[in-house]
């Protein structure tokens, strides 16, 4: 549970909330109607502008298309191009000959680099049998990722009023996709020789020009339909630390993404908030000398602002009784940077504590917020 009335870093809202002037806060100047800057490792939001505004995602939809395909089907699987796919000519298309058998690997490059809408349909049919089944899989995966303001009606992203997402949700989807090594390889590729059976190989060029314009850029996907305007989901990595920027309806999408990424790399850094096994609280029972030590089970990472210190607060589960088993949850630790919620992690018992027959009192917890220096990581 979170502290009652505690700060929240991602409260869904379709309305843009008042912000301090960009000049006074050092925040980037953007042309986008909605934007988010996210740490790829933790999902922590470093900047947002109307991040939960529902908007047509256009071809950034194909991030999910590629992710679902990679998670469900081997790359060497041949896909037979159906007659409807071969005839499809709406928006950006690659042109796939009917009855051709093309590996999923080749199709994914044709999907993500030149943004082939016909390829998206071919991938959907090859992975799930029908486009409708594949789209249902996309929507299920979105829910699993926490992208609860996203709904897909197609694998390509051509406009449909029931096809929408948000800057925040696209960041979540991109974060998951960039954990896949093959996805990372595809989206950072600037050109690819696309092989069709019985035909000369064609050179496919990546539409994402940020790859050549921003140092460290390594993905991800552009998008455009008239109703959405220019959209971009971008990724860049500096010294092993990856940030994801999303801009929707931008008049300068590469400039907006570059300014967001530069802002993040200049004002924040990743840090280790707690090591695995680090103790945070000791509970002293009212009986004889019996204690429960609370530790964090896994390393806890966060992104912090330069020069600031981090506070933490321990929140204990109510109605905790003996016996306590090693590794069982006894509460949680909440980390803050300048009053802003960073991370929440479970607090577990470091060892078994047996039931004590003479225990009559209540638990007395020694809880206090502490300040400590952070070490940079990854």
Phi, psi and omega in degrees: 000149178267160177299135179298129180074011182288168182290154178230136183262355181208072177269115184302135177199138177273351183259140177287128181270151180301143180230156172294159180298145180297329180294321184281333183261350184076012180286155184289147173278123183236151173260349185289146177285333178214146183200157173209147172238124189229140171286126186290331184285315187253342187081006180294133180272125181259338178204142172211147170225113182046047187295342181251017175286123179286131190209150176296123184276351181053221187283356171294347170309325187293348172299313178291323177303312180293319182297312180298318180298314181295326182281342188246342189221135176298147185296330183273005179295125177281138179246126178271126183282122181279166179298315178299323178292317181297330181270352186290131184222023183267126180071209181286123179226155178266325183091094184247125183288139179301140178075355177296145177250114186235136182292153178301324178304309180298319182294324181292325174294320179289336177286313191268333182276296178268002173064051182290117177290324175294325178294321178302318178293321178296318178298315181301314180293321182291328182273317190244355181094316177224155178296320181299318179295319180295317179298322176298322177294322177299315181293322176297317181294324178299316179298317179300327181275356182087009179275071190279351176255027181241137173215126181256144172242354180206164176271356183252332176096008173301150193299134170210132183300339179265009180250109187206163175205191177225165177300318180296313181296320178297326174297318178297316181295316179296321179301315179294318181296321182288353173280346180270119184301322181290321177300314179301318181297318182294310190285345176263001178280127183275331177209154184211136175276111185269119185260126174245137181304128176076009181229161176291145178296144179248143179271119178260133182252134179290128179290343185279096182284350177298335180302328180258354186253339185235125180301129179087358179296134182219030177154178014226299187203136173267167176199148175200129157222162185304319184288336183264333191074187181287129179231153180207131167250119188237153176224144174212149182232128174235124178053040177081001181253122184255135172243149177240128179242137178233130175230133181242140180049064181253145172266357179211067191295323178288321176295316178300312181297319179297317180293322177297312181297316179298319177302314181295313181293331183278329189251350184229165171208150179283149183212155172272115181276326179202142177272154177300131180086001181289127181282142180236342180203147174239130179257127179253118178287160182282345179278211178299190191285076180240130183227153170241123178260127179263129180231163172268132188282335183229157174301144181242121180250154175205172177243128188235160177277148182298134174087350181268162175247160184250138173253154172226156176225137178266132177238120186266145174294140178285156174063035176286128182229161175276152001282159176247128181265144177304130179087353179282148182289134175235357179166207178208161176244130181247127182254139180231146171239110182054042177084355181261132181299128177259296186213155172233133181225148178295151172248125184237161179287136181283337181204169176291142171231114184286163175294137180249122187298332184267005183290122180232338185273182177265169180285136177246116186254137176264096186242133174204147175280137181233159174247141181206151178288153181248143176261137179292146181223170180028000000 
